[in-house]
C-alpha cells in the first residue's frame, strides 16, 4: 500500500452559481522515501491539487467535488475537520511558493516554528525553542541561536525558504509537499535548497511531492513524474522512462523550452498560445489549439488516458504515432 493514494480527484470553483471544473480525474500514488514531481505551466492545477490533499480549500470559492485521498491507510475525506487538522503539519506538511507571504512578518521565525511544535507535540516552551534552534541548524541557517529571534524581513530569500523547510520538518512528517520551493531564488540558491531537501529525505525517509514548472529540476530530483495540463494528467511515468520517451507534445514542448546555455540561438523555443481559461469550452483535446501535431479529431473528441508501456500513461490521440500533414496549432 502506498503512503499516499489519490484517486479521481476533482476540484471545482464556484462562479456565478455554477461550479466549473479546474482539476479533473487526478490519480497517483506516492511511496515512502519517494519523490514525485508534478510539472506544468501556471494555471494547470498543480497547486490546487496539493491544496486539496492538504485540506486547505475550506473558506474559498474552491470545492472538492469528487475522488478520494488516502494517507497511511486513512481516508482523509472521511475524517472530521478536527481530526484532519491533527494530521496536517504533523504527518503531512507543505512548503509554499513564496516564504515572505507565508511567514508572519510580525512574529520571530523561532516563534513560528515553536507554534507548530507545541501544537502537535507535548513540549515546554524551552524544549520547543531548543528544537527550533536544532531545526535551523539542520537546514543550514548560520548562527541559529541568534537567528531564531530574527524576523522574516531580516533574512535573505534563501534563508526564508530554509525556515519554511524547517517549519515543515518540525514534527517529522511522513509526506512533504513542496510547491515551487525555488521559484523566487537565484540558480545557486535553488540548487542548495533542492540538495538540502533531498539530503533531509535520505536522513528521515520522508516522501516528497515536488511541484514545479521546470522539467530540468524535476529530472534531477524525482523518481516519478506527473505532467498536468488544464487540470488533467496528460503524461505520467517513472522519471527515466519519461525522459527517454516523451510521448505527449506538451511534455516535449516543456522540455524544448529550456534554454541550452552552450548553444547560440536567435530565438528561444516556446509553446505558442496560453493555457485555456476555466470557462472556455473545448470539446476536444485541451492542448490542440497549441499543438503542432493536432488533427481534426483532436478538436472534436477528448483523448483517453492510455498506457503506451508499463506505468507510462499518456492522454493523447496519437502518442508515439503522430500523423503528418495535419493542421498544426503552432510551432512548439
GUKOL-353428 format. One record per residue (C-alpha): residue in one letter; x, y, z negated. Coordinates in nm, 2 decimals, decimal comma. Example, Ala and Ser with C-alpha at 12.3 -4.5 7.8 and 13.67 -1.06 7.14 Angstrom:
BEGIN
PT  lummar    east   north      up
PT       A    1,23   -0,45   -0,78
PT       S    1,37   -0,11   -0,71
//
This chain:
BEGIN
PT  lummar    east   north      up
PT       X    0,00    0,00    0,00
PT       X    0,13    0,34    0,10
PT       X    0,18    0,61   -0,16
PT       X   -0,05    0,85    0,03
PT       X   -0,32    0,73    0,28
PT       X   -0,51    0,99    0,48
PT       X   -0,79    0,86    0,69
PT       X   -1,00    1,05    0,95
PT       X   -0,96    1,38    0,76
PT       X   -1,20    1,66    0,88
PT       X   -1,19    2,02    0,77
PT       X   -1,42    2,29    0,89
PT       X   -1,46    2,67    0,85
PT       X   -1,79    2,83    0,77
PT       X   -1,85    3,12    1,01
PT       X   -2,19    3,28    1,09
PT       X   -2,39    3,00    0,93
PT       X   -2,21    2,73    1,12
PT       X   -1,91    2,51    1,02
PT       X   -1,66    2,50    1,30
PT       X   -1,41    2,21    1,30
PT       X   -1,04    2,31    1,25
PT       X   -0,89    1,97    1,15
PT       X   -1,03    1,67    1,32
PT       X   -0,97    1,30    1,26
PT       X   -0,63    1,32    1,10
PT       X   -0,49    0,98    0,98
PT       X   -0,14    0,90    0,85
PT       X    0,05    0,72    0,57
PT       X    0,34    0,83    0,36
PT       X    0,55    0,57    0,18
PT       X    0,76    0,62   -0,14
PT       X    1,10    0,77   -0,07
PT       X    1,00    0,85    0,29
PT       X    0,99    1,19    0,47
PT       X    0,71    1,26    0,71
PT       X    0,73    1,55    0,94
PT       X    0,42    1,74    1,07
PT       X    0,50    1,97    1,36
PT       X    0,31    2,21    1,58
PT       X    0,26    2,57    1,66
PT       X    0,09    2,81    1,43
PT       X   -0,28    2,75    1,43
PT       X   -0,26    2,38    1,49
PT       X   -0,39    2,28    1,15
PT       X   -0,07    2,17    0,97
PT       X   -0,11    2,39    0,66
PT       X   -0,48    2,32    0,64
PT       X   -0,41    1,95    0,63
PT       X   -0,17    2,00    0,34
PT       X   -0,41    2,22    0,15
PT       X   -0,69    1,96    0,19
PT       X   -0,46    1,69    0,05
PT       X   -0,37    1,92   -0,25
PT       X   -0,74    2,01   -0,31
PT       X   -0,68    2,38   -0,25
PT       X   -0,97    2,45   -0,02
PT       X   -1,21    2,54   -0,30
PT       X   -1,32    2,90   -0,32
PT       X   -1,26    2,97    0,05
PT       X   -1,45    2,95    0,38
PT       X   -1,29    2,61    0,44
PT       X   -1,48    2,29    0,38
PT       X   -1,36    1,93    0,37
PT       X   -1,63    1,77    0,59
PT       X   -1,51    1,41    0,63
PT       X   -1,25    1,15    0,57
PT       X   -1,07    1,00    0,27
PT       X   -0,75    1,08    0,08
PT       X   -0,59    0,80   -0,13
PT       X   -0,29    0,87   -0,35
PT       X   -0,12    0,60   -0,55
PT       X   -0,43    0,38   -0,52
PT       X   -0,67    0,66   -0,64
PT       X   -0,94    0,80   -0,42
PT       X   -0,87    1,17   -0,47
PT       X   -1,21    1,28   -0,33
PT       X   -1,39    1,07   -0,59
PT       X   -1,22    1,24   -0,89
PT       X   -1,37    1,53   -1,08
PT       X   -1,21    1,87   -1,03
PT       X   -1,05    1,85   -1,38
PT       X   -0,90    1,50   -1,31
PT       X   -0,77    1,61   -0,97
PT       X   -0,61    1,92   -1,12
PT       X   -0,42    1,70   -1,36
PT       X   -0,26    1,53   -1,07
PT       X   -0,17    1,84   -0,88
PT       X    0,15    2,00   -0,99
PT       X    0,23    1,68   -1,18
PT       X    0,23    1,37   -0,95
PT       X    0,18    1,59   -0,64
PT       X    0,34    1,93   -0,58
PT       X    0,37    2,18   -0,30
PT       X    0,63    2,43   -0,18
PT       X    0,45    2,72    0,00
PT       X    0,58    2,91    0,30
PT       X    0,67    3,25    0,15
PT       X    0,81    3,24   -0,20
PT       X    0,78    3,62   -0,25
PT       X    0,40    3,59   -0,22
PT       X    0,37    3,26   -0,41
PT       X    0,58    3,36   -0,71
PT       X    0,40    3,60   -0,95
PT       X    0,61    3,93   -0,93
PT       X    0,53    4,04   -1,29
PT       X    0,65    3,72   -1,46
PT       X    1,00    3,60   -1,51
PT       X    1,09    3,29   -1,30
PT       X    1,16    3,09   -1,61
PT       X    0,81    3,16   -1,75
PT       X    0,66    3,04   -1,42
PT       X    0,84    2,71   -1,44
PT       X    0,77    2,67   -1,81
PT       X    0,39    2,72   -1,75
PT       X    0,38    2,40   -1,53
PT       X    0,59    2,20   -1,78
PT       X    0,36    2,30   -2,07
PT       X    0,05    2,23   -1,87
PT       X    0,15    1,88   -1,78
PT       X    0,40    1,77   -2,04
PT       X    0,39    1,78   -2,42
PT       X    0,68    2,02   -2,46
PT       X    0,75    2,30   -2,70
PT       X    0,84    2,64   -2,57
PT       X    1,21    2,58   -2,65
PT       X    1,21    2,24   -2,48
PT       X    1,03    2,37   -2,17
PT       X    1,28    2,66   -2,14
PT       X    1,58    2,42   -2,17
PT       X    1,42    2,21   -1,89
PT       X    1,36    2,52   -1,68
PT       X    1,74    2,60   -1,70
PT       X    1,82    2,24   -1,62
PT       X    1,60    2,26   -1,31
PT       X    1,75    2,59   -1,19
PT       X    2,09    2,43   -1,22
PT       X    1,96    2,12   -1,03
PT       X    1,86    2,34   -0,74
PT       X    2,20    2,52   -0,75
PT       X    2,09    2,86   -0,88
PT       X    2,41    3,02   -1,01
PT       X    2,43    3,11   -1,38
PT       X    2,09    2,95   -1,46
PT       X    2,10    3,05   -1,83
PT       X    2,08    3,42   -1,72
PT       X    1,87    3,38   -1,40
PT       X    1,59    3,21   -1,60
PT       X    1,50    3,55   -1,72
PT       X    1,51    3,72   -1,38
PT       X    1,20    3,85   -1,19
PT       X    1,14    3,72   -0,83
PT       X    1,24    4,06   -0,68
PT       X    1,59    4,02   -0,84
PT       X    1,67    3,71   -0,64
PT       X    1,75    3,66   -0,27
PT       X    1,52    3,49   -0,03
PT       X    1,71    3,16   -0,05
PT       X    1,72    3,18   -0,43
PT       X    1,35    3,24   -0,45
PT       X    1,29    2,93   -0,23
PT       X    1,51    2,73   -0,46
PT       X    1,30    2,85   -0,76
PT       X    0,99    2,72   -0,57
PT       X    1,16    2,38   -0,53
PT       X    1,24    2,38   -0,90
PT       X    0,88    2,46   -0,99
PT       X    0,76    2,18   -0,76
PT       X    1,00    1,93   -0,90
PT       X    0,95    2,03   -1,27
PT       X    0,73    1,73   -1,36
PT       X    0,90    1,48   -1,13
PT       X    0,62    1,44   -0,86
PT       X    0,59    1,13   -0,65
PT       X    0,49    1,34   -0,35
PT       X    0,63    1,68   -0,25
PT       X    0,46    1,88    0,03
PT       X    0,69    2,15    0,18
PT       X    0,50    2,39    0,40
PT       X    0,77    2,55    0,63
PT       X    1,00    2,60    0,34
PT       X    1,28    2,76    0,55
PT       X    1,07    3,00    0,77
PT       X    1,20    3,33    0,63
PT       X    1,56    3,21    0,58
PT       X    1,87    3,25    0,79
PT       X    2,01    2,94    0,96
PT       X    2,29    2,88    0,69
PT       X    2,04    2,90    0,40
PT       X    1,79    2,69    0,59
PT       X    2,04    2,41    0,61
PT       X    2,13    2,45    0,24
PT       X    1,76    2,43    0,13
PT       X    1,69    2,12    0,35
PT       X    2,00    1,95    0,23
PT       X    1,90    2,02   -0,12
PT       X    1,55    1,87   -0,07
PT       X    1,69    1,55    0,08
PT       X    1,96    1,52   -0,19
PT       X    1,69    1,56   -0,46
PT       X    1,49    1,29   -0,28
PT       X    1,78    1,05   -0,30
PT       X    1,81    1,11   -0,67
PT       X    1,44    1,10   -0,76
PT       X    1,28    0,88   -0,49
PT       X    1,02    1,15   -0,41
PT       X    0,82    1,12   -0,09
PT       X    0,82    1,44    0,12
PT       X    0,58    1,58    0,38
PT       X    0,78    1,85    0,57
PT       X    0,56    2,09    0,77
PT       X    0,75    2,28    1,05
PT       X    0,72    2,42    1,39
PT       X    1,08    2,33    1,46
PT       X    1,14    1,99    1,62
PT       X    1,52    2,03    1,56
PT       X    1,47    2,04    1,18
PT       X    1,22    1,75    1,20
PT       X    1,46    1,53    1,40
PT       X    1,74    1,57    1,14
PT       X    1,53    1,52    0,82
PT       X    1,23    1,30    0,88
PT       X    1,16    0,92    0,90
PT       X    0,83    0,96    1,09
PT       X    0,68    1,25    1,29
PT       X    0,32    1,36    1,34
PT       X    0,27    1,62    1,62
PT       X   -0,05    1,83    1,58
PT       X   -0,23    2,05    1,84
PT       X   -0,56    2,23    1,77
PT       X   -0,64    2,03    1,47
PT       X   -0,57    1,68    1,61
PT       X   -0,28    1,45    1,62
PT       X   -0,15    1,43    1,98
PT       X    0,15    1,21    1,91
PT       X    0,30    1,02    1,62
PT       X    0,58    0,77    1,58
PT       X    0,90    0,69    1,39
PT       X    1,15    0,97    1,45
PT       X    1,39    0,77    1,66
PT       X    1,10    0,64    1,88
PT       X    0,95    0,98    1,93
PT       X    1,27    1,15    2,03
PT       X    1,38    0,87    2,26
PT       X    1,04    0,85    2,44
PT       X    0,83    1,17    2,40
PT       X    0,51    1,08    2,57
PT       X    0,29    1,39    2,53
PT       X    0,35    1,71    2,74
PT       X    0,30    1,92    2,43
PT       X    0,58    1,74    2,24
PT       X    0,80    1,77    2,54
PT       X    0,73    2,14    2,56
PT       X    0,81    2,20    2,19
PT       X    1,15    2,03    2,24
PT       X    1,22    2,21    2,56
PT       X    1,16    2,55    2,40
PT       X    1,45    2,50    2,16
PT       X    1,74    2,72    2,29
PT       X    2,07    2,54    2,37
PT       X    2,34    2,76    2,24
PT       X    2,62    2,63    2,47
PT       X    2,43    2,69    2,79
PT       X    2,39    3,02    2,97
PT       X    2,03    3,07    3,08
PT       X    1,84    3,36    3,22
PT       X    1,50    3,26    3,08
PT       X    1,42    3,06    2,78
PT       X    1,17    2,78    2,82
PT       X    0,83    2,84    2,66
PT       X    0,49    2,67    2,66
PT       X    0,26    2,90    2,85
PT       X   -0,06    3,04    2,71
PT       X   -0,17    3,00    2,34
PT       X   -0,35    2,76    2,11
PT       X   -0,72    2,79    2,17
PT       X   -0,93    2,97    1,91
PT       X   -1,16    2,76    1,69
PT       X   -1,48    2,89    1,86
PT       X   -1,35    2,82    2,21
PT       X   -1,53    2,52    2,37
PT       X   -1,30    2,29    2,57
PT       X   -1,49    1,98    2,68
PT       X   -1,17    1,80    2,79
PT       X   -0,82    1,79    2,65
PT       X   -0,75    2,09    2,44
PT       X   -0,40    2,12    2,59
PT       X   -0,50    2,10    2,95
PT       X   -0,50    2,48    3,02
PT       X   -0,13    2,49    2,93
PT       X   -0,02    2,16    3,07
PT       X    0,19    2,13    3,38
PT       X    0,06    1,77    3,44
PT       X   -0,32    1,85    3,40
PT       X   -0,56    1,67    3,64
PT       X   -0,93    1,72    3,70
PT       X   -1,02    1,46    3,44
PT       X   -0,82    1,64    3,17
PT       X   -1,06    1,93    3,19
PT       X   -1,38    1,73    3,17
PT       X   -1,31    1,44    2,92
PT       X   -1,12    1,43    2,60
PT       X   -0,84    1,18    2,58
PT       X   -0,85    0,89    2,33
PT       X   -0,56    0,82    2,10
PT       X   -0,39    0,50    2,21
PT       X   -0,07    0,32    2,13
PT       X    0,20    0,32    2,40
PT       X    0,41    0,09    2,19
PT       X    0,43   -0,03    1,83
PT       X    0,34    0,25    1,59
PT       X    0,37    0,51    1,88
PT       X    0,04    0,69    1,91
PT       X   -0,04    0,93    2,19
PT       X   -0,35    1,13    2,27
PT       X   -0,31    1,19    2,65
PT       X   -0,49    1,07    2,97
PT       X   -0,15    1,00    3,13
PT       X    0,12    0,91    2,88
PT       X    0,44    0,80    3,05
PT       X    0,25    0,76    3,37
PT       X    0,16    1,11    3,49
PT       X    0,03    1,15    3,84
PT       X    0,19    1,40    4,08
PT       X    0,02    1,66    4,29
PT       X   -0,24    1,78    4,04
PT       X   -0,30    2,14    3,94
PT       X   -0,07    2,25    3,66
PT       X   -0,18    2,45    3,37
PT       X    0,16    2,63    3,38
PT       X    0,53    2,57    3,36
PT       X    0,64    2,41    3,04
//
